C-alpha cells in the first residue's frame, strides 16, 4: 500500500480541520439561538401582565395588545438599552430582544400608569 505524500496529508488535515471548525461554529450559533427564550407580556385593562419579569440577556419579550379597543405604546429609554414599539392596535404583537443587562422599567406612552419591570441577567 502506497503511503500518501506529506502534501496530501497536510491538505486532508486542513480540510478536516475546516469541517470540524465549521460544524463547531454552526453548532454554537444554533445552541445560542436555542438558548434564547421568548416571554409574552400582555397589555390589557391599562396594565402589563405580568408587571415584572426576569429574563436573560438576548431573550425576547413579546408585547401583545390584548385589549379589545385600546391602543398601547410600549417603550423604554435608558442609557444601556432603548426601544419603542410605536402605537399598537388591538391584537398586534411586537418583539423586543433585551440585549443589555440591567433593571429596566417599560412604560406605555398612552397610559402613563402602566409599568413593567424587566430584570435582565
C-alpha positions in Angstrom: 0.0 0.0 0.0 1.4 3.4 -1.0 1.8 5.9 1.7 0.3 9.4 1.0 2.7 12.2 0.4 3.3 14.8 3.1 1.4 17.5 0.9 -1.6 15.2 0.5 -1.7 14.5 4.3 -1.5 18.2 5.0 -4.3 19.0 2.6 -6.5 16.4 4.3 -5.7 17.8 7.7 -6.6 21.3 6.6 -9.9 20.1 5.1 -10.8 18.1 8.2 -9.9 21.0 10.5 -12.1 23.4 8.4 -15.0 21.0 8.6 -14.7 20.5 12.3 -14.4 24.2 12.8 -17.4 24.9 10.6 -19.6 22.4 12.4 -18.5 23.7 15.7 -19.3 27.3 14.7 -22.7 26.3 13.3 -23.4 24.3 16.4 -22.5 27.2 18.7 -24.8 29.5 16.7 -27.7 27.0 16.8 -27.1 26.5 20.5 -27.2 30.2 21.2 -30.4 30.6 19.2 -32.0 27.6 21.0 -30.9 29.1 24.4 -32.9 32.3 23.8 -36.4 32.4 25.2 -39.5 34.4 24.3 -41.6 35.9 27.1 -45.1 37.0 26.4 -46.4 40.2 28.1 -50.0 41.2 27.5 -51.3 44.7 27.7 -54.9 44.7 28.9 -57.0 46.9 31.1 -54.3 49.6 31.2 -51.8 47.2 32.7 -48.9 45.0 31.7 -49.4 41.3 32.7 -47.2 40.2 34.3 -46.0 43.5 35.8 -42.4 42.2 36.5 -40.3 39.6 34.7 -36.7 38.3 34.8 -35.1 37.3 31.5 -31.6 36.5 30.3 -29.6 38.9 28.1 -30.6 38.1 24.5 -34.1 36.9 25.4 -37.1 38.3 23.6 -40.1 39.9 25.2 -43.2 39.9 23.0 -45.6 42.7 23.8 -49.2 41.7 22.9 -52.0 44.3 22.9 -54.8 42.1 24.3 -57.2 45.0 24.7 -60.3 44.9 22.5 -60.5 48.6 21.9 -57.4 50.4 23.4 -54.2 51.4 21.7 -50.9 50.8 23.6 -47.4 52.1 23.0 -44.6 50.3 25.0 -41.3 52.0 25.2 -38.0 52.1 27.2 -35.4 54.9 27.1 -32.3 54.3 29.1 -28.5 54.8 28.5 -28.0 51.0 28.3 -30.9 50.0 26.2 -33.9 51.6 24.4 -36.8 50.6 22.2 -40.2 51.9 21.1 -43.0 49.7 19.7 -44.9 52.6 18.3 -48.7 52.6 18.6 -50.0 49.1 18.9 -53.5 48.4 17.6 -55.6 45.8 19.5 -54.4 42.3 18.6 -50.9 43.4 17.5 -47.6 42.0 18.7 -44.2 43.5 18.9 -41.0 41.5 19.7 -38.1 43.2 21.6 -34.8 41.5 22.2 -33.3 42.7 25.5 -29.6 42.9 24.6 -28.3 44.7 27.7 -28.1 43.5 31.3 -29.8 45.6 34.0 -33.1 46.5 35.5 -35.5 48.4 33.2 -38.9 50.0 33.5 -41.0 49.7 30.4 -43.8 52.3 30.1 -46.9 52.9 27.9 -46.8 56.2 26.0 -50.6 56.3 26.1 -51.3 55.1 29.6 -48.7 56.6 32.0 -49.6 54.4 35.0 -48.7 51.2 33.1 -45.3 49.9 34.2 -43.4 46.7 33.5 -40.1 46.0 35.4 -37.7 43.8 33.4 -34.7 42.3 35.1 -32.1 41.2 32.5 -29.4 38.9 33.9 
